[in-house]
Amino acid sequence: MTGPLEGRVAIVTGGATGIGFCITRRLLDDGARVLLAGLTEADVSAALSRLEMGRLGEAPGRVSGFAGDLAEPGVAGRLLATALDAFGRVDICVNNAGGGVIAPTLAHTEQTLQATISNNLWTTLRMCLAVLPYFAERGYGRIISIGAESVRNGLTDHAVYNAAKGGVHGLTTGLAREFAGAGITVNVVAPSYTRTSELDARLAAGQAPPRLTQVLRDAIALIPAGRGAEADEVAAAVAFLAREDSRFITGQIISVNGGSSMS
């Protein structure tokens, strides 16, 4: 039995760790071939090793890696070229690369402001600019970006982060309208606070600073379900938007939020 993404090729930025790793694994499970991108060679190598030792180890040649800072000019183009060299085509681009400093607004420095905007907005914008001409020429493409529920609910200490992720949301609606006639869908999956193995390990080891612990408490307090999302639940939404079934869904912000905002 073939998976719903059999024959498709996906790029997953930030695919070596956290939510991105779960997205990579889910797309592979659904039959896609995946190029996972990470910031460092060490992260990428570790992710590939985890996949090779896991349940996908019997399927060599279906996943490859790329390391680089996608906020820098030219890196996204090299990532696309690497995927084309490895697999001969690209159908799906998941813009998951992100991360930034979560802090009270007036505690930010020029460095943390630049890092938060670069890591979240510039990485997504540069990847979109890289893949859109290729997708438009082929008449097919799925762009799925990871946004943030905090853009809607104004979570504690997230104003600067929300400025970046809100830019991703706005970019998505504009691109969706502009490229709908070219067979390209553009959507966002916006998770609430999401549990990852890395964050769980940090919390279990008592390594989270008190301010972060308070932010997480505030995040859960906003969620009627009473818990954070699981990374696999976010990955499931991404996988659906990558499928043929989603072809009439574009320009949407799909919340995976346990009900923390409703509309």
C-alpha positions as CSV (number, residue, x, y, z in Angstrom):
1,M,0.0,0.0,0.0
2,T,1.4,3.4,-1.0
3,G,1.3,6.5,1.1
4,P,-0.6,9.6,0.2
5,L,2.6,11.4,-0.7
6,E,4.2,8.7,-2.7
7,G,6.3,10.2,-5.6
8,R,6.4,13.6,-4.0
9,V,9.5,15.4,-2.8
10,A,9.5,17.8,0.2
11,I,12.0,20.3,1.6
12,V,11.6,20.8,5.4
13,T,13.6,23.7,6.8
14,G,14.5,23.4,10.4
15,G,13.9,19.7,9.8
16,A,16.6,18.3,12.0
17,T,15.2,19.1,15.4
18,G,12.0,19.7,17.3
19,I,8.7,20.1,15.4
20,G,10.7,20.0,12.1
21,F,12.1,16.6,12.8
22,C,8.6,15.3,13.5
23,I,7.4,16.8,10.2
24,T,10.2,15.2,8.4
25,R,9.4,11.8,9.9
26,R,5.6,12.2,9.1
27,L,6.2,13.1,5.5
28,L,8.5,10.1,5.1
29,D,5.9,7.9,6.7
30,D,3.4,9.2,4.1
31,G,5.7,8.2,1.3
32,A,7.5,11.4,0.4
33,R,11.2,11.8,-0.1
34,V,12.6,14.6,2.0
35,L,15.5,16.9,2.1
36,L,15.8,18.1,5.7
37,A,17.7,21.4,6.3
38,G,19.3,22.4,9.6
39,L,21.5,25.2,10.8
40,T,24.6,23.1,11.4
41,E,26.2,20.0,10.0
42,A,26.1,18.4,13.5
43,D,22.3,18.8,13.7
44,V,21.7,17.5,10.2
45,S,24.0,14.5,10.8
46,A,22.3,13.6,14.1
47,A,18.9,13.8,12.5
48,L,19.9,11.6,9.6
49,S,21.4,9.1,12.0
50,R,18.1,9.0,14.1
51,L,16.1,8.3,10.9
52,E,18.5,5.6,9.8
53,M,18.3,3.9,13.2
54,G,14.5,4.3,13.5
55,R,11.6,2.7,11.7
56,L,12.7,4.3,8.4
57,G,16.1,2.6,8.3
58,E,14.8,0.1,5.8
59,A,14.2,2.8,3.2
60,P,17.6,4.2,2.2
61,G,17.8,7.0,-0.3
62,R,14.6,8.6,0.7
63,V,16.0,11.3,2.9
64,S,19.0,13.7,2.5
65,G,20.3,16.7,4.4
66,F,21.5,20.3,4.0
67,A,23.2,22.6,6.5
68,G,23.1,26.4,6.3
69,D,21.6,29.7,7.5
70,L,18.6,30.3,5.3
71,A,18.4,33.9,6.5
72,E,21.5,34.6,4.5
73,P,21.2,35.6,0.8
74,G,21.8,32.7,-1.6
75,V,21.5,29.9,0.9
76,A,17.9,29.1,0.0
77,G,18.8,28.8,-3.7
78,R,21.5,26.4,-2.8
79,L,19.1,24.3,-0.8
80,L,16.7,24.1,-3.7
81,A,19.5,23.1,-6.0
82,T,20.6,20.4,-3.6
83,A,17.1,18.9,-3.4
84,L,16.9,18.9,-7.2
85,D,20.2,17.2,-7.5
86,A,19.3,14.6,-4.8
87,F,15.8,13.8,-6.0
88,G,15.2,15.4,-9.4
89,R,12.1,17.4,-8.3
90,V,10.5,19.3,-5.5
91,D,6.8,19.5,-4.8
92,I,6.5,20.7,-1.2
93,C,8.3,23.3,0.8
94,V,7.8,23.4,4.6
95,N,9.1,26.6,6.1
96,N,9.7,25.4,9.7
97,A,13.1,27.1,10.4
98,G,12.6,29.5,13.2
99,G,13.5,30.3,16.8
100,G,14.2,33.5,18.5
101,V,14.5,35.2,21.9
102,I,11.3,35.2,23.9
103,A,11.6,38.1,26.3
104,P,9.8,41.2,27.5
105,T,9.8,43.7,24.7
106,L,12.1,46.3,26.4
107,A,14.6,43.6,27.4
108,H,15.4,42.9,23.7
109,T,18.7,44.2,22.3
110,E,19.5,45.0,18.7
111,Q,21.1,41.5,18.4
112,T,18.1,39.7,19.8
113,L,15.7,41.8,17.6
114,Q,17.7,41.0,14.5
115,A,18.0,37.3,15.4
116,T,14.3,36.8,16.0
117,I,13.2,38.5,12.8
118,S,15.9,36.8,10.7
119,N,15.3,33.3,12.1
120,N,11.6,33.4,11.5
121,L,10.6,35.9,8.8
122,W,13.7,36.1,6.6
123,T,14.2,32.3,6.4
124,T,10.6,31.9,5.2
125,L,10.7,34.8,2.8
126,R,14.0,33.6,1.2
127,M,12.7,30.1,0.8
128,C,9.5,31.3,-0.8
129,L,11.5,33.5,-3.2
130,A,13.7,30.5,-4.1
131,V,10.9,27.9,-4.8
132,L,8.2,30.1,-6.3
133,P,9.7,30.4,-9.8
134,Y,10.3,26.7,-9.9
135,F,6.8,25.8,-8.7
136,A,5.3,28.4,-11.1
137,E,7.1,26.9,-14.1
138,R,5.9,23.4,-13.2
139,G,2.4,24.6,-12.4
140,Y,2.4,22.8,-9.0
141,G,3.6,23.5,-5.5
142,R,2.7,23.3,-1.9
143,I,4.2,25.9,0.5
144,I,3.4,25.3,4.2
145,S,4.9,27.6,6.8
146,I,4.9,27.2,10.5
147,G,3.4,30.3,12.1
148,A,2.3,30.8,15.7
149,E,-0.9,30.8,17.7
150,S,0.7,33.6,19.9
151,V,0.1,36.0,17.0
152,R,-3.6,35.7,17.8
153,N,-3.6,35.4,21.6
154,G,-0.8,37.8,22.6
155,L,1.1,35.4,24.7
156,T,3.4,36.7,27.5
157,D,6.8,38.0,26.2
158,H,6.0,37.2,22.6
159,A,5.6,40.7,21.0
160,V,8.8,40.6,19.0
161,Y,8.4,37.0,18.1
162,N,4.9,37.7,17.0
163,A,6.1,40.6,14.8
164,A,8.2,38.0,12.9
165,K,5.5,35.2,12.8
166,G,2.8,37.7,12.0
167,G,4.9,38.7,9.0
168,V,4.8,35.0,7.9
169,H,1.1,35.0,8.2
170,G,0.8,38.1,6.1
171,L,3.2,36.9,3.5
172,T,1.1,33.7,3.2
173,T,-2.2,35.4,2.3
174,G,-0.5,37.7,-0.2
175,L,1.3,34.8,-1.9
176,A,-1.7,32.6,-1.9
177,R,-3.7,35.1,-3.9
178,E,-0.9,36.0,-6.2
179,F,0.0,32.4,-7.1
180,A,-3.3,30.6,-7.0
181,G,-3.6,30.6,-10.7
182,A,-0.2,28.9,-11.0
183,G,-1.3,25.7,-9.2
184,I,0.5,26.7,-6.0
185,T,-1.2,26.6,-2.6
186,V,0.3,28.6,0.3
187,N,-0.8,28.0,3.9
188,V,0.3,28.4,7.5
189,V,0.1,25.9,10.4
190,A,0.0,27.9,13.6
191,P,0.6,25.8,16.7
192,S,0.1,26.8,20.3
193,Y,2.9,26.0,22.8
194,T,4.1,22.7,21.5
195,R,6.0,20.0,23.4
196,T,9.2,18.7,21.8
197,S,11.7,16.2,23.1
198,E,14.3,18.9,23.4
199,L,12.1,21.2,25.5
200,D,10.8,18.3,27.6
201,A,14.4,17.2,28.4
202,R,15.3,20.8,29.4
203,L,12.3,21.1,31.7
204,A,13.0,17.7,33.3
205,A,16.6,18.6,34.0
206,G,15.5,21.8,35.7
207,Q,17.4,23.9,33.1
208,A,14.5,26.2,32.1
209,P,14.8,29.7,33.6
210,P,12.0,30.8,35.8
211,R,10.7,33.3,33.2
212,L,10.3,30.6,30.6
213,T,8.5,28.4,33.1
214,Q,6.1,31.2,33.7
215,V,5.5,31.8,30.0
216,L,4.7,28.1,29.5
217,R,2.3,28.2,32.4
218,D,0.6,31.2,30.8
219,A,0.5,29.4,27.5
220,I,-1.2,26.3,28.9
221,A,-3.7,28.5,30.9
222,L,-4.9,29.9,27.6
223,I,-5.6,26.4,26.2
224,P,-9.0,24.9,27.1
225,A,-7.6,21.4,26.4
226,G,-5.3,22.0,29.3
227,R,-2.0,21.0,27.6
228,G,0.4,21.9,24.9
229,A,0.3,20.4,21.5
230,E,2.3,17.3,20.7
231,A,4.8,17.8,17.8
232,D,3.2,14.9,16.0
233,E,-0.1,16.7,16.0
234,V,1.4,19.7,14.3
235,A,3.1,17.4,11.8
236,A,-0.2,15.8,11.0
237,A,-1.7,19.2,9.9
238,V,1.4,19.9,7.7
239,A,1.1,16.4,6.1
240,F,-2.6,17.1,5.3
241,L,-1.8,20.4,3.6
242,A,0.9,18.6,1.6
243,R,-1.6,16.1,0.1
244,E,-3.8,16.3,-2.9
245,D,-6.9,16.4,-0.7
246,S,-6.0,19.9,0.3
247,R,-5.8,21.4,-3.2
248,F,-8.7,23.8,-2.6
249,I,-7.2,25.2,0.6
250,T,-5.0,28.2,0.2
251,G,-4.2,31.4,2.1
252,Q,-5.3,29.9,5.4
253,I,-3.9,30.0,8.9
254,I,-4.7,26.6,10.3
255,S,-4.5,26.7,14.1
256,V,-3.4,23.7,16.0
257,N,-4.1,25.2,19.4
258,G,-6.4,23.1,21.6
259,G,-9.0,25.8,21.4
260,S,-6.9,28.7,22.8
261,S,-8.5,31.0,20.1
262,M,-11.6,30.2,18.2
263,S,-13.1,31.7,15.1
